[in-house]
């Protein structure tokens, strides 16, 4: 869901609409359950992001997106499955993307992107607030690279995975969502603005580069479930739209170093 408050602040820094006070009352039970579960793990923290954090979520149609810090990956995935089953009537799923404390440290693009994300896109729920004291970050190429500079690595992983998966539909959705986030980074740098909105970015870049329009529309439909890809369709998009977007991202924004 689009965050109408996302953009560039008066000081050139990223602004978003995330706030604990904006969490819709209907989603409080799942948020409270997540808080209770993470609070049992010594030293672990939990953050909320996405449409629930901006108040734009729709009951039955939105995911609840959580970012635990210091929660072991298998435990995070297990908790996500448990909460998804428990609250299946409330949300499409409960997704946990765990971070280790070390994922925030250092000067790598990945660590920088993690810090930017925590500072501007995540709402602290419980545990030590590892984002406390982080500055407001500029809406610039470094932030865009921090978020999606791994797009070339992902492209190679997707190429290897497409013939190995039994059900290509989840892979198609991952390809679409990640590629469209990279498009948002391209648009942000090209237009000297800031957005992570997939649909807005796809329409804008189709206007700049009409040759990519049909492919971007296809990815949009995969990302929101309006279309379901098979393996052949995924291979086609990897070889055309995704490759073109990866090349343009490398030129305009830059990629993570190996």
C-alpha positions as CSV (number, residue, x, y, z in Angstrom):
1,X,0.0,0.0,0.0
2,X,1.2,3.5,-0.9
3,X,2.5,5.6,1.9
4,X,1.4,9.2,1.0
5,X,3.8,10.6,3.6
6,X,6.9,9.1,2.0
7,X,9.3,11.4,0.3
8,X,12.1,14.0,0.9
9,X,12.0,16.2,3.9
10,X,13.1,19.9,4.0
11,X,16.6,18.9,4.9
12,X,16.9,16.4,2.0
13,X,16.4,13.4,4.3
14,X,14.0,10.5,3.9
15,X,10.5,10.9,5.5
16,X,7.8,8.3,5.8
17,X,4.5,7.8,7.5
18,X,5.3,5.0,9.9
19,X,4.3,5.4,13.5
20,X,3.1,3.2,16.4
21,X,0.0,5.4,16.7
22,X,-1.0,4.6,13.1
23,X,-1.3,0.8,13.6
24,X,-5.0,0.0,12.9
25,X,-6.8,-1.3,15.9
26,X,-7.8,-4.4,14.0
27,X,-4.2,-5.5,13.7
28,X,-3.3,-5.0,17.4
29,X,-3.9,-8.6,18.3
30,X,-1.2,-9.9,16.0
31,X,1.2,-7.1,16.9
32,X,0.7,-7.9,20.6
33,X,1.2,-11.6,20.0
34,X,4.5,-10.9,18.2
35,X,5.6,-8.6,21.0
36,X,4.8,-11.3,23.6
37,X,6.7,-14.0,21.6
38,X,9.9,-11.9,21.0
39,X,9.9,-10.5,24.5
40,X,10.6,-14.1,25.8
41,X,13.9,-14.1,24.0
42,X,16.6,-12.4,26.0
43,X,18.1,-9.4,24.2
44,X,15.9,-9.7,21.1
45,X,14.0,-6.7,19.6
46,X,11.1,-6.5,17.2
47,X,10.1,-3.8,14.7
48,X,7.0,-3.4,12.6
49,X,7.1,-2.1,9.0
50,X,5.0,-2.0,5.9
51,X,1.3,-1.0,5.5
52,X,0.4,-1.9,9.1
53,X,3.1,0.5,10.3
54,X,1.7,3.3,8.1
55,X,-1.9,2.7,8.9
56,X,-2.8,1.7,5.4
57,X,-3.3,-2.0,5.8
58,X,-6.6,-3.8,4.9
59,X,-8.0,-6.6,7.0
60,X,-7.7,-9.9,5.1
61,X,-5.6,-8.4,2.3
62,X,-2.4,-7.1,3.9
63,X,0.6,-8.8,5.4
64,X,1.9,-8.0,8.8
65,X,5.7,-7.4,8.3
66,X,8.0,-7.8,11.3
67,X,11.7,-7.3,11.6
68,X,13.2,-9.1,14.6
69,X,16.8,-8.3,15.7
70,X,18.6,-11.0,17.6
71,X,16.1,-13.7,17.0
72,X,17.6,-16.8,15.5
73,X,16.5,-17.3,11.9
74,X,14.8,-20.7,12.3
75,X,12.9,-19.4,15.4
76,X,11.8,-16.3,13.4
77,X,10.5,-18.5,10.5
78,X,8.7,-20.8,12.9
79,X,7.1,-17.8,14.7
80,X,6.0,-16.4,11.3
81,X,4.3,-19.7,10.4
82,X,2.6,-19.9,13.8
83,X,1.3,-16.3,13.7
84,X,0.2,-16.7,10.1
85,X,-1.9,-19.7,11.0
86,X,-3.3,-18.1,14.2
87,X,-4.3,-14.9,12.5
88,X,-5.3,-16.2,9.1
89,X,-8.7,-14.4,9.3
90,X,-7.0,-11.1,10.0
91,X,-4.1,-10.9,7.5
92,X,-2.7,-12.6,4.4
93,X,0.4,-13.7,6.4
94,X,2.8,-12.7,9.1
95,X,6.3,-12.2,7.6
96,X,9.4,-12.1,9.7
97,X,12.7,-10.8,8.2
98,X,15.3,-11.4,10.9
99,X,18.4,-9.3,11.4
100,X,21.5,-10.1,13.5
101,X,22.9,-7.1,15.5
102,X,26.0,-7.4,13.3
103,X,23.9,-6.8,10.2
104,X,23.7,-3.1,11.3
105,X,27.4,-2.6,11.9
106,X,30.2,-1.4,9.5
107,X,30.4,0.7,6.4
108,X,29.1,-1.8,3.8
109,X,26.2,-0.8,1.6
110,X,24.1,-3.6,3.1
111,X,24.7,-2.4,6.7
112,X,24.0,1.1,5.7
113,X,20.8,0.1,4.0
114,X,19.7,-1.8,7.2
115,X,20.3,1.3,9.3
116,X,18.4,3.5,6.9
117,X,15.5,1.0,6.9
118,X,15.3,0.8,10.7
119,X,15.5,4.5,11.1
120,X,12.9,5.5,8.6
121,X,10.7,2.5,7.9
122,X,10.4,0.5,11.1
123,X,8.4,1.1,14.3
124,X,10.0,-0.2,17.5
125,X,7.8,-2.7,19.4
126,X,9.8,-4.4,22.1
127,X,13.3,-5.1,23.3
128,X,16.4,-2.9,23.1
129,X,15.9,-0.2,20.5
130,X,19.0,-0.6,18.3
131,X,17.8,2.2,16.1
132,X,17.8,4.7,18.9
133,X,20.3,7.5,18.1
134,X,20.5,6.8,14.4
135,X,20.4,10.1,12.3
136,X,18.0,11.0,9.6
137,X,19.5,9.7,6.4
138,X,19.7,11.5,3.1
139,X,17.4,10.5,0.3
140,X,20.2,9.7,-2.2
141,X,21.9,7.1,-4.2
142,X,23.7,5.6,-1.2
143,X,20.4,4.8,0.5
144,X,18.9,3.4,-2.8
145,X,22.0,1.3,-3.2
146,X,21.8,0.1,0.4
147,X,18.3,-1.1,-0.2
148,X,18.7,-2.8,-3.5
149,X,22.4,-2.9,-4.6
150,X,22.2,-6.7,-4.4
151,X,19.9,-6.9,-7.4
152,X,22.6,-8.4,-9.6
153,X,23.3,-11.1,-7.1
154,X,19.6,-11.9,-6.8
155,X,19.3,-12.1,-10.6
156,X,21.9,-14.9,-10.7
157,X,20.1,-16.7,-7.8
158,X,16.8,-16.5,-9.6
159,X,18.3,-17.8,-12.8
160,X,19.6,-20.8,-10.9
161,X,16.4,-21.4,-9.0
162,X,13.8,-21.1,-11.8
163,X,14.4,-24.6,-13.1
164,X,14.7,-26.1,-9.6
165,X,11.5,-25.1,-7.9
166,X,8.4,-27.2,-7.9
167,X,6.0,-24.2,-7.7
168,X,7.4,-21.2,-9.6
169,X,4.7,-18.8,-8.3
170,X,6.5,-17.7,-5.1
171,X,9.7,-17.2,-7.0
172,X,7.8,-15.0,-9.6
173,X,6.4,-12.9,-6.8
174,X,9.9,-12.4,-5.2
175,X,11.4,-11.6,-8.6
176,X,8.7,-9.0,-9.2
177,X,8.8,-7.3,-5.8
178,X,12.6,-7.1,-5.6
179,X,12.9,-5.8,-9.2
180,X,10.2,-3.2,-8.7
181,X,12.0,-2.0,-5.6
182,X,15.1,-1.6,-7.6
183,X,13.0,0.4,-10.1
184,X,12.0,2.7,-7.2
185,X,15.6,3.3,-6.5
186,X,16.3,4.2,-10.1
187,X,13.4,6.6,-10.1
188,X,14.5,8.1,-6.8
189,X,18.0,8.9,-8.1
190,X,16.9,9.8,-11.7
191,X,14.2,12.2,-10.5
192,X,16.0,13.4,-7.4
193,X,13.1,12.3,-5.3
194,X,12.5,9.4,-2.9
195,X,10.1,6.5,-3.2
196,X,9.9,2.8,-2.4
197,X,6.4,2.5,-4.0
198,X,6.5,-0.2,-6.6
199,X,3.5,0.8,-8.6
200,X,4.4,4.5,-8.7
201,X,7.9,3.7,-9.7
202,X,6.9,1.2,-12.4
203,X,4.6,3.8,-14.1
204,X,7.1,6.5,-13.8
205,X,10.0,4.4,-15.3
206,X,7.7,3.2,-18.1
207,X,7.2,6.8,-19.1
208,X,11.0,7.4,-19.1
209,X,11.8,4.1,-20.8
210,X,8.8,3.0,-22.8
211,X,10.5,-0.2,-24.0
212,X,10.3,-1.5,-20.4
213,X,6.6,-0.7,-20.0
214,X,5.1,-4.0,-20.9
215,X,7.6,-5.9,-18.7
216,X,7.1,-3.6,-15.8
217,X,3.3,-4.1,-16.0
218,X,3.8,-7.9,-16.0
219,X,6.0,-7.6,-12.9
220,X,3.3,-5.5,-11.2
221,X,0.7,-8.1,-11.9
222,X,2.9,-10.8,-10.5
223,X,3.7,-8.8,-7.4
224,X,0.1,-8.3,-6.4
225,X,-1.3,-11.6,-7.5
226,X,-3.3,-10.3,-10.5
227,X,-1.3,-12.8,-12.7
228,X,0.5,-16.1,-11.9
229,X,3.7,-16.8,-13.8
230,X,5.0,-20.2,-14.9
231,X,8.7,-21.0,-15.2
232,X,8.9,-20.0,-18.9
233,X,7.4,-16.6,-18.2
234,X,9.9,-16.0,-15.3
235,X,12.8,-17.0,-17.5
236,X,11.6,-14.5,-20.2
237,X,11.4,-11.7,-17.7
238,X,14.8,-12.5,-16.2
239,X,16.3,-12.3,-19.6
240,X,14.6,-9.0,-20.6
241,X,13.0,-6.7,-18.0
242,X,15.0,-7.8,-14.9
243,X,18.3,-7.8,-16.8
244,X,17.6,-4.3,-18.2
245,X,16.6,-2.9,-14.8
246,X,19.7,-4.5,-13.2
247,X,22.0,-2.9,-15.8
248,X,20.4,0.5,-15.4
249,X,20.5,0.3,-11.6
250,X,24.3,-0.5,-11.8
251,X,24.8,2.5,-14.0
252,X,22.8,5.0,-12.1
253,X,22.8,3.8,-8.5
254,X,25.6,1.2,-8.2
255,X,25.8,-2.3,-6.9
256,X,27.1,-3.8,-3.7
257,X,30.8,-4.8,-3.9
258,X,31.6,-8.5,-3.6
